[in-house]
Amino acid sequence: MKNLNTILEKIYNTLGNKYLTDNFDTEPFEFKVKLRKGDRDDDLQDYIIEVYSIPNMPKSLNYKSGKRNGSDGIDISVLKHKFREFIQYVDSSFGGFGRTVGIRFMNSK
């Protein structure tokens, strides 16, 4: 899984940041990723991608002017879905597990 961590970090630091800076009023983030098996009692997914960011990921993001789709911004849950979509760029065997994969933004306290 260490290889997948590295690959996902690269994807999130390039494609994730491109998506964020193209669409929202934000600066790029520095992402670190830890992929783990969903083995805790509160895990609903088979695998969890824990995404650590500098700076911390906010609870919502505001669209850049001209990018509004009928609202001022998005909730972090929408961003989790978008980051989950990036998994398709990883080794197809990972995407082909037929299992659920969750994204968690892990802000420091």
N, CA, C and O of each residue as an XYZ file, in Angstrom:
436
protein
N       0.819     -1.195      0.000
C       0.000      0.000      0.000
C       0.865      1.263      0.000
O       0.386      2.344     -0.343
N       2.116      1.131      0.377
C       2.997      2.302      0.401
C       3.109      2.930     -0.988
O       3.117      4.154     -1.117
N       3.197      2.088     -2.034
C       3.242      2.609     -3.403
C       1.984      3.397     -3.738
O       2.056      4.448     -4.374
N       0.835      2.890     -3.311
C      -0.427      3.591     -3.578
C      -0.476      4.924     -2.849
O      -1.012      5.898     -3.378
N       0.078      4.982     -1.638
C       0.140      6.260     -0.912
C       0.882      7.298     -1.744
O       0.415      8.425     -1.913
N       2.045      6.905     -2.262
C       2.882      7.820     -3.049
C       2.170      8.258     -4.323
O       2.196      9.436     -4.679
N       1.542      7.325     -4.998
C       0.838      7.643     -6.245
C      -0.337      8.579     -5.973
O      -0.535      9.561     -6.688
N      -1.111      8.269     -4.941
C      -2.255      9.125     -4.598
C      -1.807     10.520     -4.181
O      -2.463     11.506     -4.517
N      -0.692     10.615     -3.450
C      -0.165     11.935     -3.082
C       0.149     12.746     -4.328
O      -0.183     13.930     -4.399
N       0.783     12.121     -5.305
C       1.122     12.832     -6.540
C      -0.123     13.269     -7.283
O      -0.182     14.385     -7.799
N      -1.109     12.408     -7.342
C      -2.360     12.741     -8.029
C      -3.074     13.891     -7.329
O      -3.526     14.832     -7.982
N      -3.177     13.822     -6.012
C      -3.872     14.874     -5.274
C      -3.104     16.191     -5.314
O      -3.708     17.262     -5.374
N      -1.778     16.115     -5.281
C      -0.973     17.338     -5.327
C      -0.959     17.969     -6.715
O      -0.684     19.162     -6.837
N      -1.249     17.201     -7.763
C      -1.307     17.774     -9.109
C      -2.765     17.983     -9.528
O      -3.220     19.124     -9.611
N      -3.496     16.911     -9.790
C      -4.877     17.029    -10.271
C      -5.813     17.629     -9.223
O      -6.675     18.448     -9.545
N      -5.637     17.217     -7.970
C      -6.481     17.760     -6.904
C      -6.295     19.258     -6.753
O      -7.266     20.010     -6.670
N      -5.037     19.687     -6.718
C      -4.770     21.122     -6.593
C      -5.206     21.890     -7.835
O      -5.669     23.025     -7.724
N      -5.067     21.296     -9.006
C      -5.523     21.960    -10.230
C      -7.034     22.186    -10.157
O      -7.516     23.284    -10.435
N      -7.774     21.147     -9.784
C      -9.227     21.274     -9.639
C      -9.575     22.371     -8.626
O     -10.443     23.207     -8.877
N      -8.891     22.354     -7.490
C      -9.181     23.330     -6.433
C      -8.863     24.759     -6.862
O      -9.695     25.652     -6.698
N      -7.672     24.983     -7.408
C      -7.275     26.354     -7.759
C      -7.986     26.863     -9.005
O      -8.157     28.073     -9.157
N      -8.404     25.973     -9.903
C      -9.161     26.396    -11.084
C     -10.588     26.814    -10.747
O     -11.155     27.679    -11.415
N     -11.171     26.209     -9.717
C     -12.589     26.409     -9.435
C     -12.909     27.205     -8.180
O     -14.011     27.740     -8.055
N     -11.975     27.293     -7.258
C     -12.282     27.887     -5.963
C     -11.263     28.953     -5.574
O     -10.141     28.981     -6.081
N     -11.682     29.829     -4.664
C     -10.793     30.853     -4.125
C      -9.903     30.216     -3.067
O     -10.189     30.295     -1.872
N      -8.821     29.583     -3.516
C      -7.898     28.928     -2.599
C      -6.516     28.839     -3.223
O      -6.359     28.878     -4.443
N      -5.546     28.720     -2.378
C      -4.177     28.455     -2.802
C      -3.982     26.939     -2.822
O      -4.766     26.213     -2.213
N      -2.956     26.456     -3.507
C      -2.696     25.007     -3.494
C      -2.409     24.495     -2.080
O      -1.925     25.228     -1.218
N      -2.717     23.240     -1.877
C      -2.457     22.559     -0.619
C      -1.278     21.610     -0.814
O      -0.958     21.227     -1.940
N      -0.650     21.243      0.265
C       0.344     20.164      0.234
C      -0.335     18.953      0.854
O      -0.670     18.955      2.038
N      -0.537     17.911      0.037
C      -1.251     16.731      0.506
C      -0.295     15.592      0.830
O       0.669     15.341      0.107
N      -0.583     14.913      1.927
C       0.060     13.656      2.306
C      -1.066     12.646      2.444
O      -2.148     12.974      2.931
N      -0.809     11.411      2.012
C      -1.865     10.411      1.971
C      -1.454      9.163      2.737
O      -0.305      8.723      2.689
N      -2.430      8.611      3.442
C      -2.238      7.321      4.099
C      -3.441      6.458      3.750
O      -4.564      6.749      4.162
N      -3.204      5.403      2.993
C      -4.256      4.451      2.646
C      -4.239      3.351      3.696
O      -3.186      2.803      4.021
N      -5.409      3.036      4.217
C      -5.483      1.963      5.206
C      -6.736      1.134      4.978
O      -7.708      1.584      4.373
N      -6.681     -0.071      5.474
C      -7.832     -0.959      5.414
C      -8.857     -0.461      6.426
O      -8.504     -0.105      7.550
N     -10.104     -0.438      6.031
C     -11.178      0.018      6.911
C     -11.535     -1.047      7.922
O     -12.458     -1.833      7.709
N     -10.809     -1.074      9.019
C     -11.013     -2.132     10.003
C     -11.483     -1.611     11.361
O     -11.603     -2.384     12.312
N     -11.744     -0.340     11.457
C     -12.251      0.220     12.709
C     -13.770      0.057     12.750
O     -14.413     -0.090     11.711
N     -14.324      0.083     13.930
C     -15.775     -0.094     14.091
C     -16.581      0.972     13.361
O     -17.686      0.702     12.891
N     -16.032      2.187     13.264
C     -16.785      3.275     12.637
C     -16.530      3.397     11.137
O     -17.062      4.302     10.494
N     -15.724      2.496     10.570
C     -15.439      2.524      9.137
C     -16.565      1.832      8.371
O     -16.885      0.672      8.631
N     -17.153      2.548      7.437
C     -18.204      1.968      6.601
C     -17.644      1.480      5.266
O     -18.334      0.781      4.523
N     -16.401      1.843      4.957
C     -15.776      1.463      3.699
C     -14.715      0.399      3.950
O     -14.208      0.250      5.062
N     -14.392     -0.337      2.887
C     -13.357     -1.364      2.984
C     -11.964     -0.754      3.061
O     -11.073     -1.305      3.708
N     -11.778      0.392      2.396
C     -10.498      1.099      2.426
C     -10.757      2.577      2.685
O     -11.749      3.140      2.222
N      -9.857      3.189      3.426
C      -9.964      4.607      3.757
C      -8.702      5.302      3.263
O      -7.587      4.869      3.555
N      -8.888      6.383      2.515
C      -7.762      7.228      2.107
C      -7.807      8.440      3.023
O      -8.691      9.290      2.917
N      -6.830      8.501      3.929
C      -6.730      9.643      4.835
C      -5.862     10.691      4.157
O      -4.700     10.441      3.839
N      -6.442     11.869      3.938
C      -5.756     12.947      3.231
C      -5.423     14.045      4.238
O      -6.306     14.724      4.764
N      -4.131     14.197      4.489
C      -3.638     15.250      5.377
C      -3.236     16.427      4.499
O      -2.668     16.229      3.424
N      -3.520     17.643      4.938
C      -3.199     18.795      4.094
C      -2.607     19.937      4.910
O      -2.932     20.144      6.079
N      -1.736     20.655      4.246
C      -1.177     21.908      4.768
C      -1.524     22.966      3.742
O      -1.080     22.865      2.598
N      -2.301     23.980      4.102
C      -2.994     24.180      5.369
C      -4.155     23.200      5.517
O      -4.444     22.433      4.599
N      -4.819     23.225      6.673
C      -5.971     22.358      6.890
C      -7.054     22.626      5.851
O      -7.254     23.763      5.423
N      -7.742     21.572      5.457
C      -8.845     21.695      4.508
C     -10.032     22.342      5.217
O     -10.442     21.870      6.277
N     -10.593     23.418      4.648
C     -11.758     24.063      5.285
C     -13.011     23.198      5.123
O     -13.032     22.263      4.323
N     -14.037     23.519      5.883
C     -15.312     22.783      5.819
C     -16.068     23.052      4.526
O     -16.905     22.250      4.113
N     -15.770     24.188      3.883
C     -16.400     24.527      2.612
C     -15.446     25.419      1.823
O     -14.533     26.028      2.381
N     -15.679     25.482      0.518
C     -14.858     26.300     -0.376
C     -15.768     27.181     -1.216
O     -16.831     26.743     -1.656
N     -15.353     28.417     -1.438
C     -16.126     29.348     -2.260
C     -15.644     29.302     -3.697
O     -14.443     29.268     -3.964
N     -16.609     29.301     -4.628
C     -16.264     29.315     -6.051
C     -15.569     30.613     -6.422
O     -15.818     31.655     -5.816
N     -14.697     30.546     -7.422
C     -14.137     31.759     -8.014
C     -15.264     32.457     -8.756
O     -16.224     31.815     -9.181
N     -15.150     33.766     -8.911
C     -16.188     34.467     -9.659
C     -16.210     33.912    -11.083
O     -15.158     33.645    -11.664
N     -17.385     33.742    -11.632
C     -17.547     33.167    -12.958
C     -17.645     31.653    -12.942
O     -17.945     31.053    -13.974
N     -17.400     31.015    -11.804
C     -17.465     29.551    -11.696
C     -18.673     29.101    -10.888
O     -18.822     27.911    -10.613
N     -19.518     30.016    -10.513
C     -20.667     29.674     -9.679
C     -21.662     28.830    -10.469
O     -22.010     29.148    -11.606
N     -22.094     27.780     -9.856
C     -23.102     26.910    -10.465
C     -24.408     27.030     -9.690
O     -25.000     26.030     -9.283
N     -24.843     28.260     -9.494
C     -26.077     28.483     -8.755
C     -25.864     28.544     -7.250
O     -26.830     28.679     -6.499
N     -24.623     28.448     -6.795
C     -24.354     28.543     -5.359
C     -23.032     29.273     -5.144
O     -22.285     29.534     -6.087
N     -22.767     29.589     -3.900
C     -21.539     30.303     -3.575
C     -20.333     29.379     -3.442
O     -19.194     29.819     -3.600
N     -20.576     28.104     -3.152
C     -19.457     27.198     -2.947
C     -19.910     25.767     -2.744
O     -21.057     25.412     -3.018
N     -18.970     24.941     -2.251
C     -19.282     23.531     -2.014
C     -18.904     23.153     -0.588
O     -18.027     23.759      0.028
N     -19.578     22.156     -0.096
C     -19.273     21.561      1.192
C     -18.142     20.555      0.993
O     -17.941     20.057     -0.115
N     -17.421     20.263      2.038
C     -16.300     19.325      1.966
C     -16.742     17.945      1.466
O     -15.943     17.236      0.855
N     -17.988     17.552      1.711
C     -18.466     16.243      1.259
C     -18.442     16.132     -0.263
O     -18.189     15.053     -0.799
N     -18.700     17.227     -0.958
C     -18.632     17.233     -2.425
C     -17.186     17.066     -2.869
O     -16.907     16.358     -3.836
N     -16.275     17.709     -2.170
C     -14.859     17.588     -2.491
C     -14.363     16.168     -2.253
O     -13.524     15.680     -3.011
N     -14.856     15.501     -1.228
C     -14.484     14.101     -0.973
C     -14.868     13.237     -2.165
O     -14.105     12.366     -2.582
N     -16.040     13.480     -2.704
C     -16.496     12.719     -3.870
C     -15.562     12.956     -5.067
O     -15.196     12.016     -5.772
N     -15.188     14.200     -5.282
C     -14.287     14.534     -6.394
C     -12.934     13.853     -6.209
O     -12.382     13.307     -7.164
N     -12.399     13.880     -5.000
C     -11.106     13.233     -4.743
C     -11.215     11.720     -4.911
O     -10.252     11.069     -5.316
N     -12.368     11.165     -4.607
C     -12.573      9.725     -4.814
C     -12.520      9.398     -6.308
O     -12.022      8.339     -6.691
N     -13.024     10.290     -7.146
C     -12.998     10.073     -8.597
C     -11.573      9.945     -9.132
O     -11.343      9.251    -10.123
N     -10.615     10.610     -8.481
C      -9.228     10.554     -8.943
C      -8.614      9.168     -8.802
O      -7.558      8.906     -9.377
N      -9.253      8.276     -8.050
C      -8.735      6.919     -7.873
C      -8.634      6.202     -9.211
O      -7.812      5.299     -9.364
N      -9.453      6.587    -10.178
C      -9.425      5.937    -11.485
C      -8.057      6.052    -12.159
O      -7.740      5.254    -13.041
N      -7.245      7.029    -11.759
C      -5.934      7.211    -12.364
C      -4.865      6.321    -11.743
O      -3.728      6.289    -12.213
N      -5.227      5.607    -10.700
C      -4.311      4.697    -10.020
C      -4.430      3.329    -10.678
O      -5.379      3.068    -11.418
N      -3.481      2.476    -10.411
C      -3.483      1.100    -10.903
C      -4.912      0.557    -10.958
O      -5.647      0.628     -9.973
N      -5.291      0.028    -12.088
C      -6.671     -0.428    -12.278
C      -7.052     -1.530    -11.305
O      -8.236     -1.707    -11.017
N      -6.082     -2.278    -10.788
C      -6.423     -3.323     -9.830
C      -6.976     -2.717     -8.543
O      -7.788     -3.348     -7.866
N      -6.547     -1.502     -8.195
C      -7.078     -0.844     -7.005
C      -8.524     -0.433     -7.251
O      -9.397     -0.684     -6.420
N      -8.769      0.190     -8.377
C     -10.125      0.596     -8.709
C     -11.039     -0.578     -8.970
O     -12.258     -0.456     -8.856
N     -10.460     -1.721     -9.321
C     -11.244     -2.897     -9.637
C     -11.511     -3.806     -8.460
O     -12.020     -4.911     -8.647
N     -11.184     -3.378     -7.252
C     -11.416     -4.216     -6.083
C     -12.886     -4.522     -5.874
O     -13.241     -5.504     -5.222
N     -13.741     -3.672     -6.433
C     -15.163     -3.868     -6.206
C     -15.551     -3.567     -4.768
O     -16.604     -3.997     -4.298
N     -14.712     -2.841     -4.086
C     -14.955     -2.505     -2.690
C     -15.142     -1.002     -2.568
O     -14.825     -0.235     -3.477
N     -15.649     -0.620     -1.455
C     -15.857      0.801     -1.244
C     -14.581      1.455     -0.724
O     -13.822      0.861      0.042
N     -14.373      2.671     -1.154
C     -13.215      3.454     -0.728
C     -13.729      4.787     -0.224
O     -14.486      5.470     -0.913
N     -13.319      5.155      0.973
C     -13.728      6.423      1.557
C     -12.578      7.404      1.591
O     -11.414      7.011      1.650
N     -12.905      8.668      1.554
C     -11.929      9.742      1.660
C     -12.183     10.463      2.972
O     -13.325     10.790      3.295
N     -11.130     10.707      3.722
C     -11.242     11.506      4.947
C     -10.161     12.574      4.929
O      -8.973     12.274      4.812
N     -10.588     13.817      5.045
C      -9.631     14.905      5.202
C      -9.287     14.979      6.684
O     -10.163     15.158      7.530
N      -8.016     14.841      6.981
C      -7.543     14.712      8.359
C      -6.836     16.000      8.799
O      -5.608     16.079      8.784
N      -7.612     16.986      9.182
C      -7.033     18.242      9.656
C      -6.423     18.054     11.032
O      -6.936     17.308     11.867
N      -5.313     18.750     11.248
C      -4.742     18.728     12.593
C      -5.614     19.587     13.486
O      -6.309     20.483     13.008
N      -5.579     19.325     14.745
C      -6.479     20.028     15.682
C      -5.888     21.304     16.174
O      -6.515     22.009     16.965
